[in-house]
Each structure stands twice: as C-alpha cells, then as structure tokens.
C-alpha cells in the first residue's frame, strides 16, 4: 500500500527534528538574540510575526537539510522503481478511484501531506529563516514528496494517475499553510488512530497478514480525526488550551476497495463518525526540550479516549476508543 511509503516519509522527516529548539549559529553570542529565536520556534505551531531574522540564517544547516531531503526523495523513487512497480511502466493513464474505500484512502493522503508539511516546516524553522519561507518550504514539501508517486502510478499498468489522490495531497498542504497564514497558528489538527479488526482475516493479502501490515492496510481499523481546542477560537475563555474536541471518520465492512464487491462477499460497508476528546501535546507547558520534541512528534496521533460512534446503525458509546 502507498500508505506504507507515506508513513515512512513522515518517520524519516521526524527523525531529523531533535533537538526541539531552533539551532542558532555558533557565532551568535548575544543571549537576547538566541532567546528571540528560541521563542519563535514552531513547536507550539505558532509564530508571533514574520520578520527578518535578527541573525544570519544558518545556511550550512539549510544546505544539509536540502541534501538530506534530496537523498530521501531520490532514494524513494529508486526504491519504488525496483520494488513497488514490478511490472514495466506503460503509457500514462488516468484512473478515477474516488469511490474506492469510501474515501478513506483520500483521508490518508490528506493526513500524510499535512504531516510532511508540518514536520518539514519545523525542520526549516531550525535554520532561522523567516516565517514566510518556512511555510512555503513546508507546504511545497508536502506536495513534492507525494507527487512522484502519483505520476509513477499514472505510468503503471496496475494503477493509473488518481486526480482524487492529487487533490487530497494538495488539500493536506493547504490545510497547514492556510491555518498558519490566516491565524498565525495551527488550530485544527489532523490526527490518526488504529485498532485491529477481524476483517483482516477475511482477505489477509489485501488487508494485511501480520501486525505491522494490518495497521497500514486495513482501512476498517483506521480513524482519521480533526482536533481543535475551543481556547484557540475563544482566546478569553477559561478552557484549557491543551484540551480538544475531536471529530473522527472511519469505515466498516470494506473487504474490497469497491463497495459492490464487498457486498457480493456478504458484507455491508458503511461509514462511521466519531465525537471524542483529545489532548494537544504541544500546548502542555514544560521546560524540557526533549518533552517538547516528543510532544510535537506524538501530536500526529489521537490519544485513546471515550468516544461516541455515529453510523447507520445508530449511536454507540465507546468507553475507550483508539
């Protein structure tokens, strides 16, 4: 599944995000300048203003990031050509798969593009470049890392270029870029959770035959969330900034990408919607750089919590849902 590659890209980018605070060139001895850059770090997903850096950006670090991203980018393309696309590439074709998996795969594309943009923006922020540059580099990365996959799909006899996937990729990057540009912070955060289902045993070749495969391939166990704290929208309220409401989307009984085929196999696919609470780990106050970094990285995952499940079967309360 292409979602496997998407997760790998996020992990590779995440590994480069320590330590949590911006790296300041060694020649900067002015403590006040250093503190200014540290306070401007992205790990709270907020930047007070867009200004010219008070010290010269760390171009050596910037070149290193460009080189690392290029290596990941080229390595990904090479790996795909040798393993994923086993059949010879043919002429470019377009495949409309917008109705497959009840759009859960599109949610995965949106989520991945958003997370790549968020992680790479934080990475570039460490170089001391301006907010505008950081946003542009992050948003572009979210699209660039996935576009070659879509193009290769277009030349593959097994897939075809998916306009729906491309739109979802763009939406994820725009969701990040638009929020920071509009509000100067991220208020609505896409997140992910997963639980194992018995449906993987029905078609293990499609939904996963092992523990590691199922959380990547079994869409029935995946839930995509949008979390937001009322404090972000009502600054004067006493609501804790770290406590969020979360709206989730999932599916059930999909043992094939097509709904009709799932029905033929005796399963009735349907959508599921969720209401739950969540925690914004970047809003938890701490002086520890390690904890800040850990909170930033883990904030892409929805915490287990009680949830209301709403579907065609009615409303069900889940005392512990992930």
FENURNOR-V336056 format. One record per backbone hydrogen bond with DSSP energy under -0.5 kcal/mol. CO is the residue of the C=O (numbers start at 1). NH is the residue of the N-H. Records with the same first field share a line. If there is no record, write none. Layout:
CO->NH + NH
This chain:
1->4 + 5
2->6
3->7
4->8
5->9
6->10
7->11
8->12
9->13
10->14
11->15
13->16
14->17
22->24
25->28
27->29
29->31
30->34
31->35
32->36
33->37
34->38
35->39
36->40
38->41
41->44
42->45
45->186
49->51
57->59
58->62
59->63
60->64
61->65
62->66
63->67
64->68
65->69
66->70
67->71
68->72
69->73
70->74
71->75
72->76
73->77
74->78
75->79
76->80
77->81
78->82
79->83 + 84
80->85
84->86
93->161
95->97
97->100
99->102
100->103
101->104
103->107
104->108
105->109
106->110
107->111
108->112
109->113
110->114
111->115
112->116
113->117
114->118
115->119
116->120
117->121
118->122
119->123
120->124
121->125
122->126
123->126
124->127 + 129
125->128
126->23
127->58
130->134
131->135
132->136
133->137
134->138
135->139
136->140
137->141
138->142
139->143
140->143 + 144
141->145
143->146 + 147
144->148
146->149 + 150
147->151
148->152
149->153
150->154
151->155
152->156
153->156 + 160
154->93
155->90
156->159
161->95 + 163
162->166
163->167
164->168
165->169
166->170
167->171
168->172
169->173
170->174
171->175
172->176
173->177
174->178
175->179
176->180
177->181
178->182
179->183 + 184 + 185
180->184
184->47
185->187
187->189
188->190
189->227
191->225
192->302
193->223
197->200
198->201
199->202 + 203
203->206 + 207
204->208
210->214
211->215
213->216 + 217
214->218
217->219
218->221
219->222 + 251
221->195
223->193
224->249
225->191
226->247
227->189
228->245
229->232 + 233
230->233 + 234
234->237
240->243
242->244 + 280
244->278
245->228
246->276
247->226
248->274
249->224
250->272
252->270
253->255
257->101
258->262
259->263
260->264
261->265
262->267
263->266
267->269
270->252
271->312
272->250
273->310
274->248
275->308
276->246
278->244
279->281
280->283
281->284
283->285
288->292
289->293
290->294
291->295
292->296
293->297
294->298
295->299
297->300
298->301
300->192
305->321
306->277
307->309 + 318
308->275 + 310
309->316
310->273
311->314
314->311
316->309 + 318
317->319
318->307
321->305
